[in-house]
Amino acid sequence: MERAAVVLGSATPSVTTIHAAAQGRLTLLELPERVEGRPMPRVELVAMKGNKETLSAALSACLAETYEQGRQAIVFLNRRGFATFLVCADCGKPLTCPNCSVTLTYHRQRRQSLCHYCDYAVPAPGTCPSCNGTTLSELGAGTEKLEHDLKELLPSARVLRMDSDTTSGKGSHERLLSRMNDGSADILVGTQMIAKGHDFPEVTLVGVVNAEASLGMPDFRAAERTFQLLSQVIGRAGRGEKPGRVVVQALDTDHYAIKSAAEHDAAGFYREELEFRREAGYPPFAFLAAFAISGMSEQAVSEQADTTSRLLVRLKAELKVRVEILGPAPSPIYRLRNRFRRQILLKGANRNDLHRLISSWRQQASVMSTVRISVDIDPVDMM
C-alpha cells in the first residue's frame, strides 16, 4: 500500500524464494564472501553405517585436538533428551505416550520419560506397561546423552548444553551464550537453537551428529530444511581469524542435501531440489491446501474425512477445476493430545482453481459437532 521495498534476508533462502528470483518476481542481491574474505570451513563427512557410538573416532579426535589448542567447539544434535526412547528387553515394545502416537523420550536428569507433544510423563526407567518387565534398554541419543559422552571423552572440558530443557528459566539462554562469548566454556552442545545467528570467534570446530535426522520427516520440504539447518550450523565454524573445520556424521552421506551443504554448494542444491519439486508437482510448481480433520472419536473422524473427500471430488467435477485430491490419510502423528487426526491434501495448478473448490466446499460442507476441520492454505507444517 505504501509502495515500500521489502528486504528478505537469509543465508539460506527458501526454494520458492530462489525460484521467484529466477523468474524475475524478486530482485536477488548476493553476498558470496565472508567478512574480510575469510574462508568457509572445510567439511569432513563421516559415514556412520555400522557404528553404534554417538561420536565417531574422527569427531572425537578433532574435539580433543581443539580442546588441547584452547579453542572452542560446537556439537549439534537436533534431538533433546538422553535416549530417543526406552524399549522393553522382554517383550520388545517401546514406551509410548497414551495420548499421542509417539514414543516417550527418556530424560535421565529428570528421571522421566516424557512426551514432547503433550508433556505426559512417567518415572523412568520404570517398568514396561505392556508386560511389567523391568529391563528397559535405551535406544537412540539426544543432547543430554551427547553431553554425557563429551564429559566422558574430555573430563576436564567445560561442556554446556543448550536446548529447551536447559533454557526454560528466565535469563538462562543469555547466561549460556555469555559463557561461550567470554571463553568460560569449551564445548557447546545443543539443538537447532545453537545453529543460527551466533558469532563465536573462538569456535573453530563444529560437529554434527545424526545429520540426516530431519530427512525422514514426512514432508516434501525435508531435504530443504536439512540443507538449511546444516548450512547454518556449518557456518558457525571459523568466524574469527582462525580457520574452521566441520565434521558431519550421517548414515547416508551421499544425499544431495547433505553433500551440497558440506560443499557449500547452494546453487547445486537448489537445482536438484527444484527438479524434484517439478517432477512431484510441489511448490513452487503447484499450490497446496491441507484439510486437517480431528476429534476424540476415531470413527467420527474417519467418517467425516470420507464425507469431506467425496464432496471435494464431486465439486471438482462440477467446477471442472485442475486440482489433485490426495487422501484422506492418517496424519503423520495420527493421535495428538487424545485427538485422532486425518488429512486431505489439495494440489492445484493455480490458486484460482484451488480457491474456487475450497469456497464451494465451505458453502456445502456439513461438519459433525464432535469433529473439527481446519483448512490451511500454503501449509508450512505437514505433521
N, C-alpha and C positions, 0 to 999 in steps of 0.2 A: 504493500500500500504506500509506503514511503519511498519506494524505488531505491532501497538501501542495498548495498553489497553485502552478501553473506560469505564469510570465510570458513570453510570446513578444514580443520587442521588435524592431521593424523599421520603417524609414522606408518600405519598400516590401514589405508583406506579400504572401504568395503568393495567387493567385486562390482556391485551395482553402481557405485560412485565412479570407479575407474571406467566402466563401460559408458556411463553418461558423459564423461570427459572425452572419451574416444569418439563419441557421436556428436560432440560439439555442443552439448547442452550445458556443460560446465567448463570453466577455464582451469587448466591444470598448471599449477606452479610447483616446481620441484626443488628440493634441497638435497642434492645427491651426495653431498660430502658432510662429514662430521666437522665440528668446530676445530679450527686450526689444522684442518686436513688430517686429523688423527685417523689411523687405520681401523677398520672394522676388526673385531676379534676373529682369530682363526678358530674354526669349529671342528671338533672330532666327533664322529658318530660311532657309538658303541652298540653292536647288536647284542641283545640280552637273551636271545633264544637259548634255552637250556641252563641259564644262570638263575639260581634261586635267591641270590643275595640282593639286598636293596641297593647297595653301592658296588659298582664294578671295580675291578682292580685298577683300571685306568683312572677313574674318578677319585678313588681312594688315594692313589699316588699323587695326583695333582693337588688334592686337598692338603696332604701332608707337606708337599713342597711349598705351597702357597703360605701355609701357616709358619713354616720354618723361615720364610723370607720376610715375615712380619706384615704380610698383606692380607686383605680381606677376601672372603668368598661368599657367594650366594648359592644356595641349593634349592631348587624349585620342584615342588611336587603338588599337583593340583588336587589333593585329596587330604582332608584333615582326619584326625583320629589316629589310633595306634594301629589297628588292623581294619581292613575293609569290612570283614565280618568274622564271626565265630561259627565254626561248623562242628557238629557232634561227631566224635570218633566212633560212636556205637551205631547210630542209625544213618549218619551221613547227611543229615538235614541242617541247613544253616539257620541261625536265629533270624527271624523275620518280624517285621512290625505288624501287629494285628490290625492297624488302621490303614496302612499303605502297602502297596505291592513292592516293597523294597526290603533289603536286608538291614539289620541293625549294625551300626558302626561301633566297634569296640574302642572305648576311651580308657586307657589304663589309669591315668592320673585321677580321673573322676570315679573310677571303678564302676563304670556303667557301660551298657550297650545302648546306643542312642539312635533314634530315627531323626535324620537331618531334615525331614519334611514336616513332621507334626510334633517333634520333641518328646515322643513316647520314650521312656527309659526304664530299664530293668537293671538290678545289680549285676555286676559282672565279676568273674566269669560266669557264675551261677550254674544252673542246670538246664538241660535240654527240655523244652516244653513238650516235645513230641514223645520222648521215651524216658525222661527223667535221668538221662545219662549225665555223668559229672565230668567227663573228659571232653572239653571243648578246645579245639585247635584254632589257632589264629591263621587267617589267610589274607594275603594282600598287605599293603603297607600304606600308612598315612603319614602326615607330617610329624605326629608325635613319635612314631617308631623311627622315622628318619632322624629326629633329634636325638633319640636314644642311641642309635647306631653311630652317629657322629661323635657323641661323647665317649663311646667305647673306642672308636678309632683314634681320637685325639683327646685324651682325658684332660689335658691342661688347657685346651682351647675354650674360649668363651663363646658358647653357642646360644643364639636367640631363636625363638620360634614365633612366627607371625602368621596367625590365622584367626578365624572368628572366635576360637576358644580362648586365645590369649589377648584379644583386643576388645573384649566386651566392656571392660571397665573404663571409666572416664579418664582420658589422657593417656591411656595405655599405648595407643597407636603412636603418639608423638614421642613417648618415652623410649620405645623400641627403636624408632628411627634415629633419635638423637644419639643413642649409644653406638649406632653404626657411623654416624657423622663424626662423633668425637673420638672414634677409634677404641672405645672401651668394649667392643665386641669383635670377634674374629670371623664368625660364620653366621649368616642369617638364613634360616630355613623358613619356607613359607609356601602358601598357596598363591593364587593369581594376584592377590593384593600386593605382592612384592615385585610383580613383573613389570609394572608400568610407571613411568614418570620419575622414578627415584634416580638421583645422581650422586653416587658414592665414588669419589675419585680413586680411593684406595682399593676398590673391588677390581681385582684382575682375573678372577676365576668365577665362572658361573657353571653350575652343574644342573642338568635337567634329568629328573628321574621319571620314568614311565611317560615318555613324550607323546606316545600315541593314545593316551587315555581318552581324550576327547574325540578321537576319530571314530570311536564306537557308538557315539551318540546317534539316535535315530532322527537325524535332522540333515537336510541337504546342505546346510552350512557347516557341517562338522569339519571338513577339510579347511575351509576358510578360517574358522575360529582357531583351529590348531595352528595354522600358519601365522595368524596374527599374534597369538599368545607366545609362540616360540620366538618369533621375530622380536617381540617386545622384551622378553626375558634375556635373550641373547645380547640385546643392546645394552644391558646393564654392565657388561664387562668392558674394561679398558676405556672408561670415560675420562680418566685423568691422563697424566703424562706417560704412565707405564702401559705397555700394550696388554691387551686382554686375550684370554682364551676361554673356550667353552667346551664342555663335554656333554653330549646329548645321548642319553641311554634310551633305547627303544627296541621293542621286539621286531618291528618292521622298519628298518632304516631306509628302505627303498621307496617308501611312499612319497609322492611328489610334494606333499605339504611339508614333510619333514626335511627332505633333501633341499627344497627351494629355500627354506628358512636357514638351513645350515650354510648354504652357498650365497646367502644374501641376494637371492635372485627373485625379487618380487615380480618382475616382468614375466619371467618364466612361469611362476605360479599362476598369475592372472590368466595367461594364455591357456594353460591346461585346465584351470577351473572353469573358465568361460566356455571352453569346448564341452566339458561335462554338462554344464548347465544348459547349453544349447541342445545337446542330444537328449537330455532328460526332460526338457521343457520346464525349467525352473527360472525364477527371476535371475537376470533382467530380461529374459526372453518370454516371460509369461507373468501373469498377475495372480495372486493367491488370496483365498479367503478360507478360514478354518471355522467349522462349526464344532463347538465343544458342548457335548451333552452329558450332564452329570446328575446324580441323585443317589439317595440312600438305598433304593431298591434296584437290584441288578436287573430284574425282569422289566421294570418300568423304563429304565434307561435303554435297554435293548429294544423294547417295543417303540419307544419314541424315536430312536435312531433310525429304525427301519421305516417308520412312517415319514420322517423328515426326508430320508433318501428317496422314497417313492415319489413324494411330492416334488422334489427338486428335479427328478428325472422327467416327470410329466410336464412341468413348467418349461424345462429346457426344450422339449419337443414342440410345445405350443409357441414359444417365443422364437424358436429357431436360432438360438444363440450358440456360439462356439465356446462351450465350457465343458471341461472334463470333470466328472464327478467321481472321486475316489472314496471308497468306504460305503457304509460305516465300518469302522475297525476299532478295536480297543486302543485307547491312548497308550503311549509308551509306559507311563505309570498308570496302570489300569485302575487301581484303587488309591485314593489320596484323601487323607483325613476322613476316612469312613465313607467317602463318596465314590461310587463306581463311575467310570468315565469312558465315553466313546467319542470318536471324532469323524467328521466328514471333511475332506479337503476338496475345494473347488480350484481348478486351474483354468484361467481364461486367457485367450489370445489378446484381448483388450479389456480395459477397465469398464467400458460401456456395457459389454455383454454381461460381465460379472455383476455389475450394479443392477442391471435390469432383472436378472434372475433373483438376486437377493431381495430386491424391492418387492417383486411379485410373491416371493415366499413369505415375506413379512405380512402381506395383506391376507394371505390364505392360510397361514400356519395355525395349527391347533396344538397347544402345548399342555401336557399334563401338569396339574398343580404341584405334583411331587418332584417334577423334573425341571432342571434349569438348562436353558440353551443360551450360549453366547456366541456371537459372530465376530471374529477377529479378521479385519481387513489387513493385508500385508503382514501376516503373523511373524513375529520375531522369535518366539519361543514355541517350538513344536512339541514340547513334552506334555 
